Amino acid sequence: MVRANRQDPRGSNVIPFTPRRRSGKPSILRLSPEYDGMELLYANDQHPDTLFSLKILAWARLEDGTTQALVPWLRDLVTASALSDPLNGRWEGYRLPDSDYLFRDAPEHKVQELDAALRFFGKPGDHGCQEIPDTIGTHAVFSQDEFETLSLMEVVSWRVHGDGTPQAMVADEAAVTQTPVLPGDASLVAAEQQEGFRYFFQHGIANRLKEHDPEALAAIAMLAARY
């Protein structure tokens, strides 16, 4: 694992393995994808002097009027403030990629974009669902035998339904009729509703799992035992 020092948080992304104890699913009004590589920083009690980073998937306007970053976090898509369990990780702020510029409020251009989108489109219930592409390499992990074997599928997109809940969309290979599979394709199904769904991981750890990396496999074994 590569860590970023709290005083100089410029290290590479570190993917969390410690399980959360409660769901952090937000009630979302609108999403704005993050295309500039901004990162979420978090800490945990096991490494109090270290900041870890995750690529931000999108910025969300929530029912309470706040605008927060969203990241896939094990079983859920969660807001920054949902990373609040001191045992498992807590949000510390955001940063621009490869820089020392740290901040805690959503960027003003994203706030304005979400304001304008809500004025134009209305709330989710007014127009069905919103769907955005996954731009951070999220993979869904499946296992039906207590992690004796694993299957990984790329998340193509994320949908926010009329009730404000998000779902990760993966391709049903048997239903694919054309490639590449793009957001909105008829072959897409919700990962969370598929048999054997376990976790979400960003591409770094997903690639290590594909390569049978011992450290990554050991972390999966720990998750299987604890969560």
N, C-alpha and C positions, 0 to 999 in steps of 0.2 A: 504494500500500500504506500502511496505517496501522500504526504501530509503537508498542509500549509501552516506555517507558523502564525500564531495569532497576531503578532506584531507586523508580519510581512506575508500576508496570505496570498501567495502567488503560485502555489504548487498546483499540480494537476488534479483533476477530479478524483475523488475517492468515493466509491460506491458504498452506501451503508448496508450492513448486514444485520444490525441489531433490530429485532422485531418491535413494532409498536404495540401498545396494549389497547388502544382505542382507535376507532375509525376517524379519519380526518376528512371525510368526503364533504365538500362544500356545496352550498346551494348557489348555483351560478346563474347570472343573468346574461352574460356575454363574455366571449373570449377574444383576446387579441394575441395571435402567435408571436413568440419571441424569435426574431430573425437575426439579431445582432450578437448572439452568443453570451448574453448576460447570465450570471451565475448566482445561485442561492448559497449562502454560507451558513453552516450550522456547527454546533459544538455538542459534546456530550461529557458526562461526568467521568468517563474512563480516561479521557484525554483533555483535561481542563485547559491546557495551554495550546491547544491545536484547533484550527478551523478547517473544516472539510467543505468541499464545494460540489454542487450538482448543477448541471445545465438546466436552465429554466425552459419549460415547455411553452408556457403562455402566461399572459396576465389576465386576470378574471375580475369582472365587476360582480360583487356579491350582493345578496339581498339587503345587507345592512349598509350598503353604499360605499364600502371600502373597495380598494383595488389592490390585489395581492398577486404574487407570483404563484404558479402551480408547478409542482414536480410530481412525477410518479414515485411513490414511496411504498415499497413492498406490495401490498394488496390494493392500494388506493391511489387516486390522484388527489393530492392534498394541497392546501394553502400553506404559505410560509408560516403563518401564526399557528397552524395546527401542529407544527413540530415543537411541541411545548413540554413533552414528557421528559423530566430531567434524567431519567434512566436511559432513554433511548435517543435523545437528540433534541436540540432546541435551536430555533432560528436565531441568527445573529445579524443578518443583513444581506445586502446584495453587493455585487461588484461587477465592474466592466471586465471583460476578458483580458488577461495579461496586463493588468494595471493594478495600481494601489488605490484606485478610487472606490471607496466603500460608501454605501448609502442604505437607508432603511425605508424611504418612501418610494412608491411606484413612480417611474419616470413620467414627467409631465406629458410627454407626447403620447404615452400609452393611455393615460387618464383621459386626455382629450379625444383620442381615437375611440375609446369605449363610450364616452359621452355621446359622440356623434353617431356611433353605430346604434346605440339604444334609441336615440331620437328617430333614426331612420327605420330601423327594423322593429322596434318595440321589444317587449320582453319575450322570452322563449315560447311561452304559450300562445303568443300572437302569430308565430310563423313556423310552427313545427319544431325542428331541431337545427342546431348549428353544428357544422362539422369542419374541423381544421386538420391539416396534415401533421403527422408526428415528424418533427425535424431534429430530434435529438437521439435517434436510434434506439428507442424503447423496444424491448422484447418482452413478451409474455412467456412465463415458464410454466410448463405443465408436467405433472407426474401423477400416475395412478397406482404407483407401487411404493409409496413412502420414500421416494427419491432414489430408488435403486436404478431407475432410468429416468432421463429427462428429455423433454421436447421443448424447443424454443421456437417461437414464431415472432416475426417482426410485426410491430404495431404500425398499421398503415395510417390510421387517423384516430381522432377522438371526437365523439359526438356528445353534445349537450342537449338533452331532451326537454320537453316542455315543462317538466317539473323541476328543472335545474340540476339534474343529476348527470354526471359524465360517465361515458363508457369508452373503453379502448376497443378499437375495431381491428380484427385480424382477418386474413383471407381464408375462407373455407376452400382448400385446394381442390376439392371435388367439384366445386361450383364455379371455379375460375374459367372464363371463356376467352379472355383477352388479357394481355400484359402490356405494360406494367399495370398492376392493380392500383388504382387511384382512389382517393376519398370519394365516397358516394357510390362505389361499385356495388353491384347487386350481390357479389360473392362475399361481402364483408359481414362478419358476425361479431357479437360482443364477446370479448375474451373472457370476461368475468362470468359469463353464463355457460361456458364450455366445461365439459367434464374434465376434472384433473387440474383446473387452473390453480396456481399457487401464488406467484409473485410477478412483479414487474422489475426489470433491471434495465439500466441504460446500456449502451452498446459496449462499453469497456468491459464490464463484468460478463456480459452475454458472450462476447468473443472469447473470453478466458474459459468460460464453461464449455464452449464449442471445442476448444483446444484441450479440454480435460486438464486444465491447470489445477495442481494439487491444492493450492491455497483457496481457490474459488470453490472447489468441490468440498473442501473441509467446511467452508462457511455455509454452504448449502446443507451439509449434514447437521451443523449447529442449529440452523433454522428449523430443520425437520424435528429436532429434538425439543426445541423450545417454543415453537409457535404452531 
